[in-house]
Amino acid sequence: MPPMREKGATDEFDEMLRRKKRAYVLFYASWCPFSKKFLPIFEKYSNQTPESCIKIIADDNESLCERYSIEIFPTVILFENGAVSKRLDGKPHFGLEEAQLRELLGKS
């Protein structure tokens, strides 16, 4: 699924969460080097389960970032039945690693 960019994405996002039992949502920024490094890792996993992975590009979705208190990129949030279940916030000046995502996904 391509990242959400357009206006009105908040309503679209809410609708997607209502339709999914479980969703892994990556919030990232196009200008962030740590997001650029992590994006291929997330995409690798999203190719295995595309129905449960969503990418939100923060550049054009400030309201979603504010709603979920995204203060650092990348951040991955696990939603279960439309509610935040777990989150994985990037570390300042470091980002996220594949091992952290595997742990969130419950994969070894």
Stockholm file with secondary structure:
# STOCKHOLM 1.0

chainA/1-108         MPPMREKGATDEFDEMLRRKKRAYVLFYASWCPFSKKFLPIFEKYSNQTPESCIKIIADDNESLCERYSIEIFPTVILFENGAVSKRLDGKPHFGLEEAQLRELLGKS
#=GR chainA/1-108 SS CCCBCSTTHHHHHHHHHHHCSEEEEEEECTTCHHHHHHHHHHHHHHHHSGGGEEEEEGGGCHHHHHHTTCCSSSEEEEEETTEEEEEEECBTTTBCCHHHHHHHHTCC
#=GC SS_cons         CCCBCSTTHHHHHHHHHHHCSEEEEEEECTTCHHHHHHHHHHHHHHHHSGGGEEEEEGGGCHHHHHHTTCCSSSEEEEEETTEEEEEEECBTTTBCCHHHHHHHHTCC
//
